[in-house]
């Protein structure tokens, strides 16, 4: 396929960005010229699709290793996928699950199944971003950083609440080793949002589309907004779901994890546990929190690091993540009480059983405190390999803060947000030790594209906080935002099954009528039939309410993909 003439409209903008100055290197140079004539050969995909997903076809394209010097002959490969429109085509919609580093080639088939109206009018396009290889395959290679195990603390009793100098030093060994290993990878300087956005523009050109429509989740909102900022003439309708503050600092999203995870834990998770497991954790949030602390002490006596226990309750962005946390919590309390769990009678038993088999290797009926403690004590696997893309993007997009700055952040956040605040600044933030400066500067969203953006955000999202999305919208006048009242989950459109959210987004994508900013009601929490309202940052609660019967069809496919979106947007070492 030859380059669309629409590509010429952005040549000057691209040249300006590449040179980083007000004068382009050459107004006549098209950075995509050497790549625009390649043939895209579609064929079978390497991944195994989720049950009920529509079949997709896949291809591998060649991109410049460094779009700042596209003519130097150095290239890499990127995997893409497609589910063709089943009816009269409106355009191509590129989908990204976030991460950074989430593979997205399986998403078009899943989205086509749960949104048949969208499937009819759009060619749905997936991408495994540079550095992430090929979903389900071995070529291109998935880039990883090999972290020397002898550089990591071997202690099994790490507890970030211990603020001694020795404890701080032991905690910082892991993020330092991860940063140094990933920063030394040859491809790391070229795995950034700036580079991936250029890959997206090449994909648009190869598809022959005048504009590229887009759906991005989590980090995918940052990527989509920066694509629209770099290539405003090429960006079509952009749906940014579970949004970062794309007008601010990327790292600010991760720095907000302690307060937003504490908020979810206190306001929604603990009360839900008292409704689902009152005989185990207690009947009030205060009782539940006290029992949570008792379980923490019990696991520590079984050689499960208190840090690992805490992190099991962070990033609860999907119902499956809630099930794992519920298992850890109830098993810990049961162990502290010297008894055996009785969870098989719970309405949640099927979901709990699935998580028990996946995480602990036994069915729910065989999950004892001893089995759970042994599995948790044996994990994680000492971080021998870390995905390069996650760190290269998070730490390489913008200037980073120092280890001393993050230590002070830990000191400040710990007392206020003890679930994760003590650990974040000293244990789970490798960017504190990233020393390379960014090679390119990412621009702000220009006013000409704000009318094409729709942000969707849940109120209690523990992975991209509501305040981040609201901050982006306030800093980009003209962007609309759909808030989802009382919802704690990450990734709302299509895979949560909320008919209000799906309806608003589909009207925008299918009928080009973007809704004004407004509020949708959230869905009931797992095993519940009604929503229990909680005060939070949504200042105009939804007028209507939702029941469990409101959830759209294909719940298994939706839940699996939503869990994937939540998991790929969880930093290494946090949660699962």
RAVENVEN-V977888 format. One record per backbone hydrogen bond with DSSP energy under -0.5 kcal/mol. CO is the residue of the C=O (numbers start at 1). NH is the residue of the N-H. Records with the same first field share a line. If there is no record, write none. Layout:
CO = NH / NH
This chain:
4 = 7
5 = 8
6 = 9
7 = 10
8 = 11
10 = 14
11 = 15
12 = 16
13 = 17
14 = 18
15 = 19
16 = 20 / 21
22 = 24
26 = 29
28 = 30
29 = 31
30 = 33
32 = 35 / 36
35 = 38
39 = 41
40 = 42
43 = 58
47 = 49
50 = 53
57 = 82
58 = 43
59 = 80
61 = 78
63 = 76
66 = 69
67 = 70
69 = 72
70 = 73
73 = 75
74 = 65
76 = 63
78 = 61
79 = 128
80 = 59
81 = 126
82 = 57
83 = 124
91 = 123
92 = 94 / 213
93 = 125
94 = 215
95 = 127
96 = 217
98 = 102
102 = 129
104 = 107 / 108
106 = 110
107 = 111
108 = 112
109 = 54 / 113
110 = 114
111 = 115
115 = 118 / 119
116 = 120
117 = 121
118 = 122
119 = 86
120 = 87
121 = 90 / 91
122 = 124
123 = 93 / 125
124 = 83
125 = 95
126 = 81
127 = 104 / 129
128 = 79
129 = 132
131 = 143
133 = 79
134 = 137
140 = 134
141 = 133 / 143
143 = 388 / 389
145 = 147 / 386
146 = 148
148 = 151
149 = 152
158 = 307
159 = 162
161 = 163
164 = 168
165 = 169
166 = 170
167 = 171
168 = 172
169 = 173
170 = 173 / 174
171 = 174 / 175
172 = 176
173 = 177
174 = 178
175 = 179
176 = 180
177 = 181
178 = 182
179 = 183
180 = 184
182 = 185
185 = 188
187 = 190
188 = 191
190 = 192
192 = 196
193 = 197
194 = 198
195 = 199
196 = 200
197 = 201
198 = 202
199 = 203
200 = 204
201 = 205
202 = 206
203 = 207
204 = 208 / 209
205 = 208
211 = 213
212 = 236
213 = 94
214 = 239
215 = 96
216 = 241
217 = 220
218 = 221 / 222 / 244
219 = 222 / 223
220 = 224
221 = 225
222 = 226
223 = 227
224 = 228
225 = 229
226 = 230
227 = 231
231 = 234 / 235
234 = 212
237 = 214 / 239
238 = 240 / 454
239 = 216 / 241
240 = 456
241 = 218
244 = 246
245 = 248
249 = 253
250 = 253 / 254
251 = 255
252 = 256
254 = 257
256 = 260
257 = 261
258 = 262
259 = 263
260 = 264
261 = 265
262 = 266
263 = 267
264 = 268 / 269
265 = 270
268 = 272
269 = 273
270 = 274
271 = 275
272 = 276
273 = 277
277 = 280 / 281 / 282
278 = 282
284 = 288
285 = 289
286 = 290
287 = 291
288 = 292
289 = 293
290 = 294
291 = 295
292 = 296
293 = 297
294 = 298
295 = 299
296 = 300
297 = 301
298 = 302
299 = 302 / 304
300 = 303
303 = 305
305 = 309
306 = 310
307 = 311
308 = 312
309 = 312
310 = 313
311 = 314 / 575
315 = 317
317 = 490
318 = 322
319 = 323
320 = 324
321 = 325
322 = 326
323 = 327
324 = 328
325 = 329
326 = 330
327 = 331
328 = 332
329 = 333
330 = 334
331 = 335
332 = 336
333 = 337
334 = 339
335 = 338
343 = 346
346 = 349
348 = 352
349 = 353
350 = 354
351 = 355
352 = 356
353 = 357
354 = 358
355 = 359 / 360
356 = 360 / 361 / 362
357 = 361
363 = 366
364 = 367
366 = 368
368 = 372
369 = 373
370 = 374
371 = 375
372 = 376
373 = 377
374 = 378
376 = 379
380 = 382
381 = 384
384 = 147
386 = 145
387 = 391
388 = 392
389 = 393
390 = 394
391 = 395
392 = 396
393 = 397
402 = 406
403 = 407
404 = 408
405 = 409
406 = 410
407 = 411
408 = 412
409 = 413
410 = 414
411 = 415
412 = 416
413 = 417
417 = 420 / 421
420 = 424
421 = 414 / 425
423 = 426 / 427 / 428
424 = 428
429 = 432
430 = 433
431 = 434
432 = 403
433 = 435
446 = 449 / 450
447 = 450
449 = 452
450 = 453
452 = 238
453 = 480
454 = 240
455 = 482
456 = 242
457 = 484
458 = 461
465 = 468 / 469
466 = 470
467 = 471
468 = 472
469 = 473
470 = 474
471 = 475
472 = 476
473 = 476
476 = 479
480 = 455
481 = 483 / 518
482 = 457
483 = 485 / 520
484 = 459 / 487
485 = 522
487 = 460
488 = 462
489 = 491
492 = 496 / 498
493 = 495
497 = 499 / 552
498 = 502
499 = 503
500 = 504
501 = 505
502 = 506
503 = 507
504 = 508
505 = 509
506 = 510 / 511
507 = 511 / 513
508 = 512
512 = 514
518 = 483
520 = 485
525 = 528
529 = 548
531 = 533
537 = 539
539 = 541
547 = 550
548 = 551
554 = 558
555 = 559
556 = 560
557 = 561
558 = 562
559 = 563
560 = 564
561 = 565
562 = 566
563 = 567
564 = 568
565 = 569
567 = 570
569 = 571
571 = 574
